[in-house]
């Protein structure tokens, strides 16, 4: 497609949203070399989007909560002390001055609200809210932050914002149908980009196959060291198990008591430990290979847990107080249905869940069915890029 030069501004609202936006931007660069992509990540520094080819713009800063400001009071207080109010004011002022040809929003109500400050047509990819995750009406809300009001279901203000968008891409087919029934004429579903780029060969060599293999997904946020320590303690209670840690949090910690260093058995394993018959491999930048190898996953990740279930891997999640709240985990359980089990943050209880799922011949089939319905298959990034390229090419030139 040949078209006049156009500028697309990408507004993303979280680390997971940055990763999704990066996949779409990368595909767009191949389809629309005539388009300049600028990006304002509202959370963090936006490294993933920049690596995909976008030019970072506007005020940016990494805050203590990592984008989970309204998930717990501790996060809110930390972000307030770190200057989130002033940062938001600067971002709003920058957006009011921005003059792109079009805006692509990847995120929730907050991102959409700030995007309305830009005087340009916009399209929205709502990656967070699904009708599958709607909370039961009778659930008490005492003690919960009011910010979660917009995180678990669609509310009137967000629906009003969506009606002003050219197109709203939902994260699953059921949600697209729901939005269309609420007057969002441009609601559609083309797939979920988080399921792209996950094809990989298993890491486990033939000689070690047959033992239970557990994927450990501590996530990329500040609580990863705490959660992975509990996961390792659970692994100790699974005789002969092999644990694969998908690690993206800097330096790998030293072995805890009872574990010792081992030789890395295959390429892609950065550090290996052993404890009697058990093995633990630390894997860096091979996330898809961890999922391809796992019989069961223990996870405190957001997008990572969703991707595991999307690939049909039974997953056990648990809260990490005070960072990863029980409300967040409960929301994720509703979202992922039979693919995700909620456990208590206790090593013995987590080990019991893993053992049960590993022995349940139907667990993987149930996870696969839930993953297909709730997450879809690969190809969404390319489909979104095709639609964005066509839309950008048809937009009228900016005035003045």
Buried (B, 14 or more C-beta within 10 A) or exposed (E): EEBEEBBBBBBBBBBBBBBBBBBBBBBBBEBBEBBBBBBBBBBBEBBBBBEBBBEBBBBBBEBBBBBBBBBBEBBBEBBEEBEBEEBBEBBBEBBEEBEBBBBBBBBBBBBBBBBBBBBBBBBBBBBBBBBBBBBEEEEEEEEBBEBBBBBBBBEEEBBEBBBEBBBBBBBBBBBBBBBBEEEBEBBBBBBBBBBBBBEBEBBBEEEBEEBBBBBBBBBBBBBBEBBBEBBBBBBBBBEEBBBBBBBBBEEBBEBEEEBEEBEBBBEBBBBBBBBEEBBBBBBBEBBBBBBBBBBBBBBBBBBBBBBBBBBBBBBBBBBBEEBBBBBBBBBBBBBBBBBBBBBEBEBEBBBBBBBBBBEEEEBBEBBBBBBBBBBBBBBBBBBBBBBBBEBBBEBEEEEE
